[in-house]
Amino acid sequence: MVERVYYNGEEITVLSNVYTPSDDTFVLLEEALKVVCDTDYVLEVGTGSGIISKFLSKKAKSVIATDINPYAVKNARINAVNVRTGHLFANLACNFDVIVFNPPYLPTLTEGHEPKDWLNKAWDGGPTGIEVIMEFLSQVTNYLAEAGKLLIVASSLSDLRKIITKMTDLFEEVHIVATKKFQFETLYVLLGSKKYKKEDITSVDNTLVSSERFK
Ligand SMILES: C[S@@+](CC[C@H](N)C(=O)[O-])C[C@H]1O[C@@H](n2cnc3c(N)ncnc32)[C@H](O)[C@@H]1O
């Protein structure tokens, strides 16, 4: 079944077995549109339907996307996105000014459960919800330009503290740039950048995760 999603008056095609753009998509897209400028080379990991890359292409110098899901790759191409099939950064050998990722961030529902299909892989972040994110973070700086920026979605249902701790190891400045609250979950958009601000990093305490102290 083919779905149609609308953003800024434009129609986006969403194929079966591909993540339907949702609140996480739109909150990340809004923040990325604020960060990206016309000289930027942008990478989107896990593009799904390609909606984020499609709209970032209107602002950036260049946008490349990846996705592990072959249906998503086909879908993103329908939406005119330059996309490659692969795990995280597979087949990329260059640096980007901005990298964006709306990752699988929810904890696996049943212990020992393996993601069964492509839609599971879109949301299932392993037992603590951060398996894909931590693997991504362990590689991301290899693909960022010197003053590069990372925008990533994270959920209060996952081990957010570990994500922020890892990001503060990698980046000189880490901010929560957007927060979206739902009844059972809060979504965050985290921005990592190389601008030095050591006191923000060292003042992290045990309550930061649900606060907006990085603002
Ligand atoms: C939450 S969906 C987001 C899709 C789209 N960016 C959006 O915001 O609507 C996560 C996407 O990441 C892709 N993905 C999951 N694991 C991946 C990996 N290891 N490497 C690349 N893409 C991955 C999934 O196939 C899915 O398309």
The ligand as a Gaussian input file, in Angstrom:
#p B3LYP/6-31G(d) Opt

LIG

0 1
 C       12.718000       6.056000      12.852000
 S       13.019000       5.655000      11.153000
 C       13.288000       7.300000      10.492000
 C       13.005000       7.401000       9.013000
 C       13.059000       8.836000       8.462000
 N       14.376000       9.408000       8.595000
 C       12.058000       9.707000       9.183000
 O       12.480000      10.492000      10.064000
 O       10.854000       9.601000       8.887000
 C       14.661000       4.957000      11.234000
 C       15.264000       4.634000       9.863000
 O       16.607000       4.171000      10.070000
 C       16.839000       3.039000       9.251000
 N       17.886000       2.250000       9.892000
 C       17.784000       1.427000      10.969000
 N       18.969000       0.888000      11.267000
 C       19.844000       1.398000      10.361000
 C       21.242000       1.206000      10.138000
 N       21.962000       0.407000      10.915000
 N       21.826000       1.856000       9.097000
 C       21.090000       2.666000       8.288000
 N       19.764000       2.881000       8.453000
 C       19.158000       2.259000       9.473000
 C       15.495000       2.329000       9.184000
 O       15.412000       1.476000       8.080000
 C       14.534000       3.527000       9.111000
 O       14.307000       3.913000       7.786000

